[in-house]
Every structure is written in C-alpha cells, then in structure tokens.
C-alpha cells in the first residue's frame, strides 16, 4: 500500500516525530537529535533514515552557523576535523557491507553510551588541556563515523569536549560548526551511494516546514522550560529507543 511518498501511515508519523524532535534539538534542546535515526530505523533502513534527515540537518545547520559563527574555537576544530573526515570515509566504505542489524546495534549502542555519559556526568574530572591531539583524533574519528552512519556523532564529540570545560558559547559554537561542516561533507558520499533518489528527497522536502517550525519551537522552549524536568524525560526516551534498537539488532543474529 502506498501512502504518498511514504510507504505506510506509520512511516509518515514516525518520520514526522523524528524530524520534530531533531528540530527541537537544533533549536537548543540538546540530546533529542539522537532520537532521529533510531526512531526512523524502527520503520525503515537506518541508512535511508539518515539520508532523509541529512538535507534537513544541512538547512538547520545554516541557521546555526549564522548564529554561532563568532563563538568557534578553531584550534579545537582543526584538531578534530581531519580525523572526522577519515571517519566519514570509513562509514562510506563500509556502508554497503554493513547490514541494517549491525547499524541498529551501532546506533543503539551510541545512544546508550550517551545516556550513560549523562548519568555519570558528575564524575567528570577537572578541566584538561585543550591541546590533546591523540584524544582529538580518536574521538573525532568516532564522531565522524557515527555521524555518517546515523547522525549520532554528538556523544563522541561531547566525550572529548566536556572535560575541556569550555565557555558555554564556545562549546555550542564548536558543536554547531563541527556538524555543519561534517554534514555538508556527508552530502557527497550519500549522493554517491544513491540515497538521494526522488523518494528520499521528496520525503525530506515534505518535512522541511516541520523542521523549521520545530527548530523555532526548540529555541522558544529553551527560555521557558525547566531543564530539570525536560532533560530527564529526554534521556529516558533515548534510553528506551536504544534498548529497542539493540534488542532488534541482536534478534537478527539469533
């Protein structure tokens, strides 16, 4: 049964929910961006889900760059970006030989690690030096790879950035610019993999207005919602989706 550009009504609803949550995250309600691909992966291939979201993310990134371009620490960026590009390349090279089950396990594991990082965040030690080339290469590589396969590069990036104890504006600026650049680079391999066909681009176009509205709502909510109530609910949601994906991925091997 066909439902316009979407195969089923459930696929449309899940995609809309995922885009809405990603938009809220781009607007400032961090954490929920991890729910995008995992949610959509419940009703479609994770690679297809990532391809639909990528053009939407690029449009959101333009807004973010305009807002935060003056708050970027480029020394940190240059430490991270070369390895991140290598990670994107590894994701591209392994995309056609990595099964959906493995990708679900990767996405689920990354999401679970993100939640665990939040739970144990208070154990982060004192600030560390910003010049850590080996650590930057490792976490930059992992961020690039997980960003390519599932737009889930935030957890590895935060593992590197959080101990630096940066000014909040600089922290946000580095995050925004890092993903703006890597998302733009990812357009090339995703196009080469044939993931930007008419159906996927049509799905992205249909969701674009919702993405813009939800991004605005996220920015609006940042100034009004109590973080102590909202973030625990967000992390619980991420954990629930992570468990579902890990279970689904493992079931494919049994």
Secondary structure, 3 states (H helix, E strand, C coil): CCECCECCHHHHHHHHHHHHHHHHHHCCCCCHHHHHHHHHCCCCCHHHHHHHHHHHHHHHHHHHHHHHHHHCCHHHHHHHHHHHHHHHHHHHHHCCCCCHHHHHHHHHHHHHHHHHHHHCHHHCCCCCCCCCHHHHHHHHHHHHHHHHHHCCCHHHHHHHHHCCCCCHHHHHHHHHHHHHHHHHHHHHHHHHCCCCCHHHHHHHHHHHHHHHHHHHHHHHHHCCCCHHHHHHHHHHHHHHHHHHHHHHHHHCCC
